[in-house]
Amino acid sequence: MNSETVSEKRERGRPRLLAPADLALLRYLSPDATTVRTLHNVHYRQRGLSAVMAFIEHHPELEPRLRVLFDAHATEHNIGSQRKRWKPTVLAELGRIPDLLVMRDVALDIADKLADGMTVHEAVAVLRFVRKIMANDSPATKGR
């Protein structure tokens, strides 16, 4: 095998989504995260959480509806169980939606459905379906 063959060899696995510096910061902030995939989940969860908090900050009237995704008051005062204070898996899936306006609309819809009895498992399935539809409607996939 010559050096040209080695340099042309493709990397295996998923493409890198985050820069090494971002991964290093996530490792520092989440020492329990042991894999790159877990670090990606932390990144997307934090993106989803930040977006939900920003939605609430700019539209306080949405807070009662979005509380099912993240209850800041209960978290701050350690009220209730961890499961009831926030939905990290749902927030991670929300964080994977690239468009913030779509994320807000989907977050409101999912929050309403969770309050009406939808399970987290069902919510994650809906969010993945939404992302699949968005990917199929993107300009990159047009004309295929």
Buried (B, 14 or more C-beta within 10 A) or exposed (E): EEEEEEEEEEEEEEEEEBEEEBBEBBBEEBEEBEEBEBBBBBBBBBBBBEBBBEBBEEEEEBBEBBBBBBBBEBEEEEEEEEEEBBBBBBBBBBBBBEEEEBBBEBBBBBBEBBBEEBEBEEBBEBBEEBBEEBEEEEEEEEEE
